[in-house]
Amino acid sequence: MNPLISVIILTHNRSSMLRQAIESVVAQIIDKMEIIVVADNSSDDTSQVYISYPVCYIKTSKGKPSATQNVGISIAKGKYICFLDDDDIFLTGWIKEAYN
């Protein structure tokens, strides 16, 4: 699959919030989208949250948000990249509206 959009979700020890962030991306009405979760030094159960969803999970120990973003960008395959923090959500249909 060649995704049109790569959504990169950055997280650090917020597994309780990560689930809601992932679900808001999965709920988007768009084909050809990939979801990449980049966990920076997470020591909670973050690695257990993502397994229920169609995401690529990367664990890193960069320590800085910009370096963690670069990890996600380095594996993203989409023509467009958007970021979502683990404590945020996308409103339903937002990606389709933003990228049309």
Buried (B, 14 or more C-beta within 10 A) or exposed (E): EEBBBBBBBBBBBBBEBBBEBBEBBBBBEBEEBBBBBBBBEBEBEBBEBBEEBEBBBBEBEBEEEEEBBBBBBEEBBBEBBBBBBBEEBBEEEBBBEEBE
